[in-house]
Amino acid sequence: MSDGSREQPARRGPAGERIADWATGRLGVTGRVRERARRAFPDHWSFMLGEICLYSFVVIVVTGVYLTLYFHPSMKELTYQGSYAPLRGQRVSEAFDSTLHISFDVRGGLLIRQIHHWAALVFVAAMLVHMMRVFFTGAFRKPRELNWVFGFLLLVLGMFAGLTGYDLPDDLLSGTGLAVVNGTILSVPIVGTYVSKFLFGGEFPGDDLVARFNTLHVLIIPALMVGLLVAHLVLALRHRHTQYPGPGRTNRNVVGLPLKARAVKSAGFFCLVTGGILLIAASVQINPVWQYGPHRADQVSAGSQPDWYMGVADGLLRVMPGWEIDFWGHTLALDNLIPLLVGAGLFVALGAYPFLEAWVTGDDRDQHVLDRPRNRPVRTGLGAAWVSFYLVALVGAANDIIAIRLHVGVESVTWAVRVALFVVPPAAYTAARRWALGLQRKDRDEVLHGRETGTIRRLPHGEFVEVHEPLGQERLHLLTQHEQYRPIGPGGTGDGGDPNGGARPAQRLRARLSRRFYGEGAQITKPTAREYKALTGDHRD
């Protein structure tokens, strides 16, 4: 029999606790969240570059949704009757008409357009600089090779998203860029013509380009980018964040801020990034399509310049001589094909580099502590060469503007860029490599002889010497913690043997590259414990 008593209901706590209890009972996520919350996150200013990418992407998505509500992706012609008087009565496409409507008639429309455009520029710039930080510090090493590939694909997709979005207004400037894109596509042997007709819906400029680019820009590319971004963040949490070398920092631990403190800093930084983009967009005009006018296939906008991230492709096209090859009744347009191959090779080399370095080093261990760029001179030199080639090509994209501003012939600027493309990257490689080696020598001398104090002392026999002060343990650790690889021999071992030994061609190539990366003259041997004790008299363990 029941005693008539009833079980008392549980006390109702705060709303947050009730929601957490509800989620725990049905999803079982609280334990995993608490486990992640106990993690430490390394804190360094360079890590903010990745956050700028994420936050500018959020701004792009939010403003893009707003613009989509008013934009009409159609090339159907109509007579413009909007607020911009100089263009009234002209035949324009619906895409161009809706762009002017957003700019002049929608409340805040011009500001949103400029925020969207500036956020896209900031996103690509932050992605490139973030990847350079990852490259120079070796953050792409195992187990983060896939994360590097995801980041590289995000950079490429961001560039194509900018290209497709840039062409949506159907103005004269974007049409000029499309003519360049069409010429490059047509230069591809066999498939170029078919790709061009598919992309433009017929002969250039076609009638379906804006609609197709709008689908790519609004749906396909953002969906791919969101998927890559989620995968990138999931892998970053799975492998934990890399950290810069320092006392107590190893491959087995993480030294940094707790999640709550990191979240507060990130929220504040999100506001700063968003506010900075809004400030730039409100004060600096960009892409005033009403000044360019509607696109006409028989007209070209003078002084046309692409967005900076596509400048490397445009620069290579401008400085390439007009070479063509005729055979079997067909013309091979090398003046477009070679720049396309060089530009694609430039980015493919960037995306594939982690796998090349892993093959050369033969290091299969997990690496969670970053390199100092000076301790990897060859990698630092290669990165400097890549950046210098990119910048020289970017200068080539403005050869006409430079010629006008400096009052020189455009041919002179073009030839200067042509020569620089072959001279500057090797010079940048040599300078960066020697600079890194010089810094390594400085570190070695500092470890063995101590820090310069600036105090000059005269010895009894009249010689003047500078007094050096022994380094602290923290500084000693920073200067000596890095690992130095030995060159791989032709047999795939670290014996540093003759690279021309009896081995297969791939093994000989690997041995030569390994000697180039880590052989004699490629790194300065760091002091051993015996050398340090012999010179300093420090016999502590």
ABEGO torsion letter per residue (X at the ends): XBAGBBBBBBBBBBAAAAAAAAAAAAAGAAAAAAAAAABBBBBBAAAAAAAAAAAAAAAAAAAAAAAAAABBBBABBBBBABABAAABGBBBBAAAAAAAAAAAABBGAAAAAAAAAAAAAAAAAAAAAAAAAAAAAGAABOAAAAAAAAAAAAAAAAAAAAAAAAAAAGBAAAAAAAAAAAAAAAABBGAAAAAAAAAAGEBOAEAAAAAAAAAAAAAAAAAAAAAAAAAAAAAAAAAEBBBBBEBGBBAABBBEBBAAAAAAAAAAAAAAAAAAAAAAAAABBBGBAAAAEBBBAABBBBGBBBBAAAAAAAAAAAABBBBBBBBGGBBBBAAAAAAAAAAAAAAAAAAAAAAAAAAAAGBABBBABBBBAAABAAAAAAAAAAAAAAAAAAAAAAAAAAAAAAGBBAAAAAAAAAAAAAAAAAAAAAAAAAAAAAAAAAAAAAAAAEBBAGBBBBBAAGBBBBBBBBBBAAAAAAAAABBBBBBBBAAGBAAGBBAABBBBAAAAAAAAAAAAAABBGABBBBBBAAAAAAAAGBABX
